[in-house]
Every structure is written in C-alpha cells, then in structure tokens.
C-alpha cells in the first residue's frame, strides 16, 4: 500500500475523531471519538435494514437551495447562505414507505453532491465528511397526505400518515440536518429527543427506566 493511501486513510479517521495527533508524540486512538462513532443515531435507512428489509431510493430533488427562515435560524446562517436540499422516496422491499425532505448545512459539506446517492445518507456524511449524527430531536404528528405525497406513497389523497421532523447535530455540536419525513401509516415508537453521545455545551441525560429510543416505525407490515 502506498504512503499516500495510508495518509488519506489517517486523515479520514482524524476527521471522524477516531484518532488524534499529538505533536512530538505520534498518532493515537481517541477512545471518546470511538465511543461517539458507535453510538450514532439511527436513520430511517438503519431502521428499515434493522427489520431485515432491503432499502432502495428514488431521488426526487437534490441540490443547493435558499433556506427558509426556520432553516436559516436552525443552522445559524446569514443572508445569502445556501443549504443543500435532498428529497428522496424511500422504499422497503420495493414498497414506498417514506418521502424524506432533508436540508443540510452546506457550509459544513463543501462540494457535496447527492443527486445519484443510492445508499444511506448518514453513512455518506460520515464517510465523506467525517460528520456523525450523535444527537437528534424528533417529533411526530398525524397529517393528511396531500395529493403529491399520496401519489408517491401509493395512498389515497388525505390518507392519515405520520409527519416526522428531525433536528440533528454532529459530534462537534454543529447543527447539520433538518428533515421532514412523510411516513406511511406504521406502528411508531415515539421519542422527542435522544442523545447518542456527549456533545459540546450539553450533558448527556442520565438513562431512566422509561426512556425510549427513536424508531421510525415497523415497515414489515
């Protein structure tokens, strides 16, 4: 293996926080970084695969866009700054189960291009940019599917579906994702917030017996 390949691999691990450099001493494993990496928050892709189903996608829209006021405030970006908008139809074993409309903080993902993405979004952000979602605030509410959403999900218009909203932060405490996900009617395990690791300015809540983990739903039905 060439020296350049090794250097590139090390740079990726440094960006992900799995290893760190100490001047004059060398490069060492970062135990805290490893813990954060493997306590990452589950995505809808993870939830579907965890049920033994095959995940596939159809990209509906992908590219830079102007943020609305809510997104600009969440990402703390000024006038003229852009977000990356990524909209996809998510399928489980070929059956449409969700329409995911995701905004990403473009400032943190230089050169991002997801128009041909055929794998999990979180895996891509972690591998290409060293950004791992370790804290997510989720909310779910019933919603009547509009005509376009119903068409994509093979439902009748005004069918009751779930609308999931996620605000997500990476291992450095940066706001990186704002998503609205339209889900087919499925049994849901509902949670308002979860923490996968400590992050700057916040202390991870102590686990309690009644704590729930976020689940996007049972897509096997």
Buried (B, 14 or more C-beta within 10 A) or exposed (E): EEEEEEEEEBEBBBBBBBBEEEEEEEEEEBEEBBBBBEBBBBBBBBBBBEBEBEBBBEBBEBEEBEBEEEBBEBBEBEEEBBBBBBBBBBBBBEEBBBBBBBBBBBBBBEEBEBEEBEEBBBBBBBEBBBBBBBBBBBEBEEBEBEEEBBEBBEBEEEBEBBBBEBBBBBBBBBBBBBBBBBBBBBEBEBBEEBBBBBBEEEEBEEEEEEEEEBBBBEBEE
